[in-house]
Every structure is written in structure tokens, then in C-alpha cells.
Amino acid sequence: MLVDSPPEQSAQTAPAPPRRRAVRAAGLLLSLAVLVLVALASIAIGAKELSLEQVWHGLFQDSGTYGDVVVAERLSRTVLGLLVGAALGLAGAVLQALTRNPLADPGLLGINAGASAAVVTAITFFGVTSLNGYVWFAFAGAAVVGVLVFILGGSRGATPVRLALAGTAISAALYGYLQAVMITDEAALGKMRFWTVGSLASATDDIIWQVLPFLAAGTVLALALARPLNAMAMGDDTARALGAHLNRTRALSMLAATVLCGAATAACGPIVFVGLMVPHVVRSFTGPDLRWILPYATVLSPVLLLGADVIGRIVARPAELQVGIVTAILGGPVFIFLVRRRRTAQL
């Protein structure tokens, strides 16, 4: 599964002709329009049925009625879904470029495992019971694992294969610790059961404001790395010849992915496959140029996440299916298809 230089990233990303750039820009605007529609659907549709009049009243004439309270909760949930979806998509695209593995996702480098292990530790050993407390432990766990992976991967001499192997090893160890603690501590098991599936249901304004600075900083950093990551896609020697600073780019890429994944996982738990599916699909029509992959992933990943959340609210009414479960159901077959397609292409 570890691939040093996938065919689609092996050549120099030459400047696109004006017509192709116009088509890509138009596609990005269309993607934004789709995102707006999905966000509106996320506010209007839920496990509890509301009329369009109630939704409108809740958005613009909040008077404390039942419908207004429900709309306010959905609005926070939608905003968090927009932020988390964009973060996971960007992080996935950066990690796929960093590891030169188009099947990589945030879980490959152990970031989700670090956040989960930190939350279990907080519940079991520090008695943390509120979601506001989980956020900071989860973010710290993701950050620590990101640093460890970079060090074990060779630090200044880090290579894509070493980073992926270090992340896989740390993930295995942390998930073993996670299961051991949850099995021996029934209280931790009960509290973690809901968080580990990944959910937007607990979204609040406080959570959004806590993670927003980290998500904003990680987004700016990730987008700024498009050009140096393009150079690295052609191989280390060529990238050096083009003036790229390999160690600095790898370190900043790890930092951006850790900040984005850590904050997203801290806010709503580990949500799988978003960071894998969307960048891979985007690459199929933008080509290997990260100057287009990253913006498209930023826009289309929230479309997938919010769409999955809306599906989860509808299929299990009056209860709901958590978004992490829906993305896993959707992502499993897609992942198998992508792996089989890559194997067929290599034969």
C-alpha cells in the first residue's frame, strides 16, 4: 500500500492552458454552489421534522420556540460540519502528497489514534467529563503523535515510507492501549462509545470557537504548501534542483495535517474516509496540481460530510445514525474500488 511515486504525480505540473484554467475555476464555483445547497439542506432536514416556515423563523426571527431551538442546534451542527469537512479533506490531500500515496488518509500517520488515546486518558485518569475538556486533550494527543511520527520517521531525513511506517506502528500501539483501558474501565467504555464513532450531534458554539483558530491556521498553512509539494511530487532530487526545501516542507506539511486533523477529531471524534475519498476523486478531474486539488478538497469535503450527516438523520428517524458510521459505510466500498483499480493499473 506504500507507494513512493504514483504515476499521476510523477511528472512536472505544467501550467494549464487558459481554457482548462477557466473550466477548473467554473467547476470550483459550481462546487461552492453545491456546498451552499447541502448546507441549507443540513439546516432544514433533520430527525425532527420542521416546516420551511419554522426553519425560516428559526433563522431570522428567533423567539425561543421549539422550532427556533432546533434550527439553532442544526445551524451550529452545520457550521461545525463545514469546518471539520474542509479540515479533513485538506489534511488528506496534504498527507497523500507528503507520503506520495494516493490511498493515504489522516489515520495513516496515527493522528486519529493519538486523539482517541488522549481522550481515554482524560476520562480514566483525570476525570474529565465534559466535551469542552475532551477537545483540548484530543488536540494535544494528535499534536504529540504528529511530532513523534516526524521524529521516528527520520526528522530531517524523513521519507514518505518512513513516515507512513512510523504512523502505522504508533497507531497500532495506541489502539492497543485504547482497547485495554476501555475493557478494564466500564465508565470509560460508556463515555467513549459515542465519541469514537464520530458525530456532529454535540456541536455547540463554544466548540466551534475553540477549534476555529486552529482550523484557520492549518488551512492557511496547507494552502500555502501547494507549490513546494508539487515540486516534491517529482522526486527529491528534482525538487532540490528546483529550489525546494524538502525537510522544511515535510515538517510544515506534518504540522498542517496535525493541526487540521487534531482540531477536527477533537471537535467531533474520528471520522474516517473523508480525507481519503475526496482528494482522490478530485485528483481524477484536476490532475496532480495541488494548487487545484487543495481548494477543491476544501469545498467538496464538507459536501460529503454534511450530506452523510443529513442521510444519517433521515434513515433512522426519529433517532439518527452518526455521521462517522455513514461515512464508513460509504467509504468502505469506495476504498476497495480504489485499491482494486490501482492494482489493475499496475498489472
C-alpha positions in Angstrom: 0.0 0.0 0.0 3.0 2.2 0.4 3.8 3.9 -2.9 6.7 6.1 -3.4 5.8 7.8 -6.6 2.3 7.2 -8.1 2.1 7.7 -11.8 -0.3 10.6 -11.6 2.3 12.6 -9.6 5.4 11.6 -11.5 5.6 14.5 -14.0 6.0 18.2 -13.7 2.7 20.0 -13.3 3.0 22.3 -16.3 0.9 25.4 -16.4 -2.6 24.7 -17.6 -3.9 26.4 -20.8 -6.3 29.3 -20.2 -9.3 27.3 -21.3 -8.5 24.5 -18.8 -8.0 27.0 -16.0 -11.3 28.6 -16.8 -13.0 25.2 -16.7 -11.4 24.4 -13.3 -12.4 27.8 -11.9 -16.0 27.3 -13.2 -16.0 23.8 -11.6 -14.9 25.3 -8.3 -17.7 27.9 -8.4 -20.2 25.1 -9.1 -18.8 23.1 -6.2 -19.3 26.2 -3.9 -23.0 26.3 -5.1 -23.4 22.7 -4.3 -21.9 23.3 -0.9 -24.4 26.1 -0.2 -27.3 23.8 -1.2 -26.1 21.0 1.1 -25.6 23.4 4.0 -29.2 24.7 3.6 -30.4 21.1 3.5 -28.5 20.4 6.7 -30.3 23.2 8.4 -33.7 22.3 7.0 -33.7 18.5 7.3 -33.3 16.5 10.5 -34.5 13.7 12.7 -37.3 16.1 13.9 -39.5 17.3 11.0 -39.9 21.1 10.7 -41.8 23.1 8.1 -39.9 25.6 5.9 -41.8 28.3 7.7 -40.4 27.1 11.1 -36.9 26.9 9.6 -37.1 30.4 8.2 -38.5 31.7 11.5 -35.7 30.0 13.5 -33.0 31.5 11.2 -34.2 35.1 11.2 -36.8 35.6 13.9 -35.6 33.6 16.9 -38.2 33.9 19.6 -37.3 30.8 21.7 -39.9 28.4 20.4 -39.2 24.7 20.0 -38.6 25.1 16.2 -36.2 28.0 16.8 -34.2 26.0 19.3 -33.9 23.0 16.9 -32.8 25.3 14.0 -30.2 26.9 16.2 -28.8 23.5 17.1 -28.8 22.5 13.4 -27.0 25.7 12.5 -24.2 25.0 14.9 -24.0 21.5 13.6 -23.8 22.7 10.0 -21.1 25.2 10.7 -19.0 22.6 12.5 -19.6 20.2 9.7 -18.3 22.8 7.2 -15.2 23.4 9.2 -14.4 19.8 10.0 -15.1 18.6 6.5 -12.8 21.2 5.0 -10.1 20.3 7.5 -10.3 16.6 6.9 -10.2 17.0 3.1 -7.3 19.4 3.2 -5.4 17.2 5.6 -6.0 14.1 3.5 -4.7 15.9 0.3 -1.6 17.1 2.1 -0.8 13.7 3.5 -1.3 12.0 0.2 1.1 14.4 -1.4 3.6 14.1 1.5 3.6 10.3 1.6 3.3 10.0 -2.2 0.5 7.6 -1.5 -2.9 8.4 -3.1 -4.6 6.0 -0.6 -3.3 7.8 2.5 -5.6 9.4 4.9 -5.2 11.1 8.3 -5.3 7.8 10.1 -2.2 6.6 8.3 0.1 8.8 10.4 -1.6 8.0 13.7 -3.2 11.3 14.4 -6.7 9.9 15.0 -5.3 7.3 17.3 -3.4 9.9 19.3 -6.5 12.0 19.8 -8.6 9.0 20.8 -5.9 7.7 23.3 -5.7 11.2 24.8 -9.5 11.3 25.4 -9.5 7.9 27.0 -6.7 9.0 29.3 -8.5 12.2 30.2 -11.7 10.2 31.1 -10.0 7.4 33.0 -7.2 9.1 34.8 -8.2 12.8 35.1 -11.9 12.5 35.5 -12.8 14.8 32.5 -16.5 14.6 31.8 -17.3 17.5 29.5 -16.9 17.8 25.8 -15.0 21.1 26.3 -12.4 19.1 28.3 -12.1 16.4 25.6 -11.3 18.9 22.9 -8.0 20.0 24.4 -6.9 16.5 25.4 -7.7 15.2 21.9 -5.8 18.1 20.2 -2.8 17.6 22.5 -2.8 13.8 21.7 -2.9 14.5 18.0 -0.1 17.0 18.2 2.2 14.7 20.3 1.7 11.9 17.9 2.4 14.1 14.9 5.8 15.1 16.5 6.6 11.5 17.3 5.9 10.3 13.8 8.1 13.0 12.3 10.9 12.2 14.7 10.6 8.4 14.2 10.3 8.9 10.5 13.8 10.3 10.4 13.2 14.0 11.2 15.4 15.9 8.7 16.0 12.7 6.8 12.3 11.7 6.8 11.0 9.9 3.7 7.4 9.1 2.7 7.8 5.4 3.5 9.4 6.1 6.9 6.6 8.5 7.9 3.9 6.0 6.9 5.6 3.1 8.8 6.1 5.2 11.9 2.5 6.3 11.8 1.2 2.7 11.4 3.4 1.5 14.3 2.3 4.2 16.6 -1.4 3.7 15.6 -1.2 0.0 16.5 0.4 0.7 19.9 -2.1 3.4 20.8 -5.2 1.4 19.7 -3.9 -1.5 21.8 -3.7 0.9 24.8 -7.1 2.3 23.9 -8.8 -1.1 23.9 -7.0 -2.2 27.1 -8.2 0.9 29.1 -11.8 0.7 27.7 -12.1 -3.0 28.5 -10.9 -2.6 32.1 -12.8 0.6 32.8 -16.6 0.4 32.2 -17.0 4.1 32.8 -14.5 5.0 30.1 -16.2 2.5 27.8 -19.6 4.1 28.2 -18.4 7.6 27.7 -16.1 6.8 24.7 -18.7 4.6 22.9 -20.5 7.7 21.5 -17.3 9.8 20.8 -15.3 7.2 19.0 -17.9 6.7 16.1 -17.5 10.4 15.0 -20.5 12.7 15.4 -21.6 16.3 14.8 -24.6 15.9 17.2 -22.8 17.6 20.1 -21.8 20.7 18.2 -22.1 23.9 20.1 -20.9 27.5 19.6 -18.3 27.0 22.3 -16.7 24.0 20.5 -16.7 25.9 17.2 -14.9 28.9 18.7 -12.4 26.7 20.4 -11.3 24.9 17.3 -11.7 27.7 14.8 -8.3 29.4 15.3 -6.5 26.0 14.8 -8.6 25.1 11.7 -8.0 28.6 10.2 -4.2 28.4 10.8 -4.0 24.9 9.5 -6.0 25.8 6.4 -3.8 28.8 5.5 -0.6 26.7 6.0 -1.9 23.8 3.9 -2.9 26.0 1.0 0.5 27.7 1.1 2.3 24.4 0.7 0.8 23.6 -2.7 3.8 24.7 -4.8 6.5 23.1 -2.7 4.5 19.8 -2.5 4.1 20.0 -6.3 7.9 20.1 -6.6 8.3 17.2 -4.2 5.9 15.1 -6.2 8.6 14.8 -8.9 11.1 13.2 -6.6 13.6 14.5 -4.0 16.5 15.2 -6.5 14.3 17.1 -8.9 12.7 19.1 -6.1 16.1 20.1 -4.7 17.1 21.2 -8.2 14.1 23.4 -8.4 15.0 25.0 -5.1 12.5 23.3 -2.8 13.4 22.9 0.9 12.5 19.2 1.5 12.8 19.0 5.3 11.1 22.3 5.9 8.2 21.3 3.5 7.8 17.9 5.2 7.8 19.4 8.7 5.3 22.1 7.7 3.1 19.5 6.0 3.1 17.4 9.1 2.3 20.4 11.2 -0.6 21.4 8.9 -2.0 17.9 8.8 -1.7 17.5 12.6 -3.4 20.8 13.4 -6.2 20.2 11.0 -6.8 16.5 12.0 -6.3 17.2 15.6 -8.8 20.0 15.8 -11.3 18.2 13.7 -11.0 14.9 15.7 -11.1 16.9 18.9 -14.4 18.6 17.9 -16.4 15.5 16.8 -14.3 12.4 17.1 -12.5 10.4 14.4 -14.4 10.5 11.1 -12.9 8.1 8.5 -12.6 8.1 4.8 -13.4 11.8 4.1 -9.8 12.6 3.9 -9.2 9.6 1.6 -12.2 9.7 -0.8 -12.5 13.4 -1.7 -8.8 14.2 -2.6 -8.7 11.0 -4.6 -11.8 11.9 -6.6 -10.8 15.5 -7.0 -7.4 14.4 -8.5 -9.2 12.5 -11.2 -10.5 15.7 -12.8 -8.0 18.3 -11.7 -4.8 16.3 -12.4 -1.9 16.2 -10.0 -1.6 20.0 -9.5 -2.1 20.7 -5.7 -2.9 24.3 -6.5 -6.3 23.0 -7.6 -6.6 19.8 -5.6 -6.4 21.7 -2.2 -9.1 24.3 -3.0 -11.4 21.6 -4.5 -10.9 19.3 -1.5 -11.6 22.2 0.9 -15.0 22.8 -0.8 -16.1 19.2 -1.6 -15.2 17.5 1.6 -17.8 19.4 3.6 -20.3 18.4 0.9 -19.6 14.8 1.6 -19.6 15.2 5.4 -22.8 17.3 5.6 -24.5 15.0 3.0 -23.6 12.0 5.1 -24.9 13.7 8.2 -28.2 14.5 6.6 -28.6 10.9 5.4 -27.9 9.7 8.9 -30.7 11.9 10.3 -33.2 10.6 7.7 -32.7 6.9 7.6 -33.1 6.3 11.4 -35.9 8.7 12.2 -36.9 9.6 14.9 -33.3 8.6 16.1 -30.3 9.2 13.9 -27.2 7.4 12.6 -23.9 9.1 13.5 -22.1 10.7 10.6 -18.9 8.6 11.3 -20.9 5.4 10.7 -22.4 6.8 7.4 -19.0 7.8 6.0 -17.6 4.4 7.0 -20.5 2.6 5.2 -19.9 4.8 2.1 -16.2 4.8 2.3 -15.6 1.1 2.6 -16.7 0.1 -0.9 -15.1 3.2 -2.4 -11.7 2.3 -0.7 -12.0 -1.3 -2.0 -12.7 0.0 -5.5 -9.7 2.4 -5.4 -7.3 -0.3 -4.3 -8.6 -2.8 -7.0 -8.3 -0.1 -9.6 -4.7 0.7 -8.6 -3.8 -3.0 -8.7 -5.3 -3.4 -12.1 -3.5 -0.3 -13.4 -0.2 -1.7 -12.1 -0.6 -5.1 -13.8 
